[in-house]
Amino acid sequence: MSISPSATDAAELDRYVYIRRARCPRCASPDLKTQKTVDNGDDSITRETKCRNCEHRFFVVVE
């Protein structure tokens, strides 16, 4: 199914969510490696992430 401007059902369009890819906060590289993932128990997860470009370590929280 493709989304077209002629779609009349708004509920159908609400099913699609665009999420940007995580990037390193230091160098903006999208080349990341997840070191550890923790389930927070509230339908969110925390990922300890390392940038493969500059080796900066940071956390990504996905809700």
C-alpha positions as CSV (number, residue, x, y, z in Angstrom):
1,M,0.0,0.0,0.0
2,S,1.3,3.4,-0.8
3,I,0.4,6.7,0.8
4,S,-1.1,9.2,-1.7
5,P,-2.3,12.7,-1.2
6,S,-5.7,11.5,-2.4
7,A,-6.2,9.2,0.7
8,T,-9.4,10.3,2.4
9,D,-9.2,8.2,5.5
10,A,-7.2,10.1,8.2
11,A,-7.0,7.1,10.5
12,E,-5.1,5.3,7.7
13,L,-2.5,8.0,7.5
14,D,-2.1,8.0,11.3
15,R,-0.6,4.5,11.2
16,Y,2.7,5.8,9.7
17,V,5.3,7.4,11.9
18,Y,8.6,8.7,10.6
19,I,11.5,8.4,13.1
20,R,14.9,9.9,12.3
21,R,17.9,7.7,12.7
22,A,20.0,8.4,15.8
23,R,23.2,10.3,15.2
24,C,26.3,11.0,17.4
25,P,25.8,14.2,19.4
26,R,29.5,15.0,19.0
27,C,30.2,14.4,15.3
28,A,26.7,13.8,13.8
29,S,27.7,10.5,12.3
30,P,24.9,7.9,11.9
31,D,27.5,5.0,12.1
32,L,26.7,3.8,15.6
33,K,27.1,0.6,17.6
34,T,24.8,-0.4,20.4
35,Q,26.9,-1.7,23.3
36,K,24.1,-2.6,25.8
37,T,20.3,-2.4,25.8
38,V,18.2,-2.1,29.0
39,D,14.4,-2.5,29.2
40,N,13.2,0.2,31.6
41,G,9.9,-1.6,32.3
42,D,7.7,1.4,31.2
43,D,7.6,0.5,27.5
44,S,10.9,2.3,26.9
45,I,14.4,1.1,26.4
46,T,17.8,2.7,27.0
47,R,20.7,1.9,24.6
48,E,24.3,2.5,25.5
49,T,25.7,3.5,22.2
50,K,29.2,4.1,20.8
51,C,30.0,6.1,17.7
52,R,32.2,4.2,15.3
53,N,33.5,7.5,13.8
54,C,34.7,9.4,16.9
55,E,34.3,6.7,19.6
56,H,32.0,9.0,21.8
57,R,29.8,7.0,24.1
58,F,26.2,8.2,24.9
59,F,22.7,6.9,25.7
60,V,19.7,6.7,23.4
61,V,16.3,6.3,25.0
62,V,13.5,4.9,22.8
63,E,10.0,5.5,24.2
